[in-house]
């Protein structure tokens, strides 16, 4: 089919932050996850664990605990503040100072009426949850040490509080209870820094049972909703499961029995969630692990497969395909790189090394939430939750000048996109709207705001401007895909809403077909001219995608086209990139999906017989980005997990034989 | 094929404290096949409906009284008879609820047991051997009871058999380790006494079982060593000898059961029909040494027909009524239904064949011309060992001399006759059948030879060894005898065919072979195989020098000069170049070499061999080492030795022997001046081997580098590559 010249880039030093806290909303099946840099991520467990929303962090905001109250998300941190988040505009809604020093823990009661926070000064403060804010209600009696962990009794009349550090008389060493759980039968379970999971009778205050699970700390506990299973995360990176089982057949005399140990982390497990079917864990090693419990799910299905989520489900790399520039987005700075060059043919020694042109530090304390580089390489834009900045670049002389006069509608953006000719900038704004700005030397001018008819308030997370400048496609987290006609400045059509969130969209440069890939790995092609799904898309849906395609566990994060071959769609996820040749037959269920090695070994005439539409390449792994430059060479940006691991602090030492 | 079906529990047991006693005194048949009476060893009698596993009635004697014999059912009167406290006979019917209200009669002597079988009257057997019909006894309960048994003789087992014409009370007794069988006919009363043949001292029968068939009473008894004997007594009986003299009771070995480790302790054998016996408490032949199996054996074909593991302790008790086996084990009394259809040959061949010591081990059956010629109505298959064929063979062999007779003959007869008879015996019979007797034959021959210096039958012995049925353990003196008589051919055969020659003997052979004069060696013939091998080897002495394993004598010489330096070696080396080097000439004669080769090929273990090797003198060691060196060099030159298919030592065997010899004698050799050259040569062997290995290591290293070069490709921070999609 063809050769690609590939720029294999490994100099993007992306480093995710450690996972600090998690909270799972059982009703909406959303997992909220807080990282050490204060960033918040929302995963939709009902939609293939797709990372729907990211709220960027802020300097000084160290989230220690998270808590859902209904659909509202609260966090508390060592800065002593309680924050509620605006999940539609992806920013903190308001912040309330608790006046108790750093807050270690936050917990809402089951009724959703009260929030309790545990503070450094030993107080537990109760806040009433009101419609649009929270209001301080009262202080509980002040304890001697800081409140590390607290937990509501399901009936909400009681609260279990853990003080720390607690001094144990016999060992005379400080033992901190890191986490507690309070069950409806008044059993209190604690995990402490001595490596013990202890089960207490909450009524009498007596210790019922002690399980020593590690030599190090037990940092996190989580109980399943039916209170039959309990997981404890340790500093060794293990997650230990306990189950409430009876030792005899008649079901009497149930006891907490240690049943399983999972080792999916190399470092501390700081946050744990016990969902109905799985154990979700995260910690210092930055990966989110969903480990299904095999007694709860059907075996050998996609549901029973373990998932590790290491990379964000959106692109942190922007590529100026005409200029051969790469823009890397970090929370606190941007890096602009120029790709290297080779002699052109044959085996490719690098003639010119890639170089870092610009490292741009952000201003303010809010982290960067999105950034974009114009295709010509002349414009650079980034946004935080509070500010938006646009820069003019001169590549030849490597100069950067900030565009100072910005339209006031352009205050903040969830997603940014330049038109192909670099004359327009599209920025997704509040309430699913898109602000269009014209870029002219030397200032930029607000043109108009595009709004969907649906009135959805969910943020737009994907933007794509067509090559010919006629169309703009947007996708929001309510799964809506809108296409605007930029000539007429109005909504052209809304693609029929599919039940899974779009993860990548693109409009074909010549045929104006919109390709949408969803979190459940489905691919749709929608004709903007006919306003209907194309023939190929229908055929694909009719025949169904190959099972191996559907079983991939990372979403497609980018779709692009090859101008040389109009029938080719290029897309990639974390572990492969794929060229879909629409002119070839679709792979049937029993054909081999990954057939490149076989085709390679076959003589030319035989290949035709075995070819199918999905040409998948797994040569490159841990992909952050795959882009096609204008000279038809590919840029792949890899970030080997090993490199991430090597930057983590050393894990707790474990004694092994002969070490 | 007999089969054991799934068993079920009839009732629980209360075994005695010490666990040796099952707690069941007896199980007796009741009115039909579905009812049994179980008497426990304390106080109660219970009537069970077997298929329902349910007790129907139960009777108990008062506290303080005990039942001393199992209750029996008299089908004629529908009464139960039991004895309590030795002397009180109790008779009751099923409708009696309380035993105390039933009929009681006290007799004047202790009762051993009451027996009653269908078609016969109840019989009372007293402890001292007297027998009465119950009716006769009850008519005068206090009648005097005579003593039949001698002092210190006591009853071990008893039963009651009713034939068409007569009723028998049968019991066995023991007196000072002797066992007797008493056959008491009733009406008219006669008593016969038989003495059981003694088994190995100290063994007394574990169980007896009697059956009546074809006008003969067959007694089956099992010994702790697993032997099951059958004795057959005619119903009519011999003329009674009033003197009370016990007749010897002829017996035949029906089965020799595998016993595993140790002797059987609690086991029982029960005849099921003419061809089948049930045995409990013996190991299953294919299930290790656990003795907790119930097996049904076919005695005609010696085959195991069915087996079943029995859980819990087995007490050696077994009853069978109406195709059901009753076994107390652990804390239960189980009923196991069985089926013994008439055996057919085909079914008998189905399962495991009983290996009898007298039977062949027959790995391969060698057809004997004699057999085919003289036994034209030959057996359809050799595996069918019916009694009949065994008898025919016996009668046939008796036409000439039997094994036994030959053995006797060997002890006295002159050489020629012995030789002739042994040859005859060997040619006549199927050798496979004779294996144990061959051993006997050989050892008898050897012992005669040892006693009588004039007596020696080399060809017979050689022939015996050639059968490959002998081994060193069977006749341990044979090899040394052959050495003593300088019968090197026999020695060679022994070394070749005996798998178990101890290292001491091997060393003795080695010593004898090395030190014997070449004249002695060349006398007599040897196995042609080894001889022709050595001939080809020696014939190549003048062959062209090859280079194998990186070693050639010239290169060795170079290394030597490296090592020693001296100018004298140069001249020596020149000398070597003109005439064949001394290590290229076989240092021993042809026959000697052949014999040494045999020694090289015997199996040995280093640690056992070493101490014996130290017995060799330094001269012998040097000579042997020279010979080994010669072999090594020959082997190193060409890749020929093994290709001939002749019997020859392998290169590794040669090297192993060199190592062992050096281990044993190194200090001596270092001090011996004539060994110096040899050691230097051996040193150069080692050097060449080390060189070879190091060269191989280098090759391996460079190959690995190649491997690495292709596999590892460092990507680095940035690269531009070409990929191709198809």
HADDOCK unambig.tbl for C-alpha pairs under 7 A between the chains (distance, minus, plus):
assign (segid A and resid 1 and name CA) (segid B and resid 725 and name CA) 5.74 0.50 0.50
assign (segid A and resid 1 and name CA) (segid B and resid 726 and name CA) 4.71 0.50 0.50
assign (segid A and resid 2 and name CA) (segid B and resid 724 and name CA) 5.74 0.50 0.50
assign (segid A and resid 2 and name CA) (segid B and resid 725 and name CA) 5.69 0.50 0.50
assign (segid A and resid 2 and name CA) (segid B and resid 726 and name CA) 6.70 0.50 0.50
assign (segid A and resid 3 and name CA) (segid B and resid 722 and name CA) 6.61 0.50 0.50
assign (segid A and resid 3 and name CA) (segid B and resid 723 and name CA) 5.69 0.50 0.50
assign (segid A and resid 3 and name CA) (segid B and resid 724 and name CA) 4.29 0.50 0.50
assign (segid A and resid 3 and name CA) (segid B and resid 725 and name CA) 6.35 0.50 0.50
assign (segid A and resid 4 and name CA) (segid B and resid 722 and name CA) 5.62 0.50 0.50
assign (segid A and resid 4 and name CA) (segid B and resid 723 and name CA) 5.42 0.50 0.50
assign (segid A and resid 4 and name CA) (segid B and resid 724 and name CA) 6.22 0.50 0.50
assign (segid A and resid 5 and name CA) (segid B and resid 720 and name CA) 6.91 0.50 0.50
assign (segid A and resid 5 and name CA) (segid B and resid 721 and name CA) 5.81 0.50 0.50
assign (segid A and resid 5 and name CA) (segid B and resid 722 and name CA) 4.64 0.50 0.50
assign (segid A and resid 5 and name CA) (segid B and resid 723 and name CA) 6.62 0.50 0.50
assign (segid A and resid 6 and name CA) (segid B and resid 720 and name CA) 5.46 0.50 0.50
assign (segid A and resid 6 and name CA) (segid B and resid 721 and name CA) 5.05 0.50 0.50
assign (segid A and resid 6 and name CA) (segid B and resid 722 and name CA) 5.84 0.50 0.50
assign (segid A and resid 7 and name CA) (segid B and resid 719 and name CA) 6.07 0.50 0.50
assign (segid A and resid 7 and name CA) (segid B and resid 720 and name CA) 4.60 0.50 0.50
assign (segid A and resid 7 and name CA) (segid B and resid 721 and name CA) 6.57 0.50 0.50
assign (segid A and resid 8 and name CA) (segid B and resid 718 and name CA) 5.60 0.50 0.50
assign (segid A and resid 8 and name CA) (segid B and resid 719 and name CA) 5.21 0.50 0.50
assign (segid A and resid 8 and name CA) (segid B and resid 720 and name CA) 5.83 0.50 0.50
assign (segid A and resid 9 and name CA) (segid B and resid 717 and name CA) 6.28 0.50 0.50
assign (segid A and resid 9 and name CA) (segid B and resid 718 and name CA) 4.88 0.50 0.50
assign (segid A and resid 9 and name CA) (segid B and resid 719 and name CA) 6.87 0.50 0.50
assign (segid A and resid 10 and name CA) (segid B and resid 717 and name CA) 4.67 0.50 0.50
assign (segid A and resid 10 and name CA) (segid B and resid 718 and name CA) 5.85 0.50 0.50
assign (segid A and resid 11 and name CA) (segid B and resid 717 and name CA) 5.39 0.50 0.50
assign (segid A and resid 348 and name CA) (segid B and resid 720 and name CA) 5.98 0.50 0.50
assign (segid A and resid 348 and name CA) (segid B and resid 721 and name CA) 6.34 0.50 0.50
assign (segid A and resid 350 and name CA) (segid B and resid 719 and name CA) 6.75 0.50 0.50
assign (segid A and resid 350 and name CA) (segid B and resid 720 and name CA) 6.68 0.50 0.50
assign (segid A and resid 596 and name CA) (segid B and resid 725 and name CA) 6.86 0.50 0.50
assign (segid A and resid 596 and name CA) (segid B and resid 726 and name CA) 6.30 0.50 0.50
assign (segid A and resid 599 and name CA) (segid B and resid 726 and name CA) 6.23 0.50 0.50
assign (segid A and resid 600 and name CA) (segid B and resid 726 and name CA) 6.80 0.50 0.50
assign (segid A and resid 615 and name CA) (segid B and resid 725 and name CA) 6.85 0.50 0.50
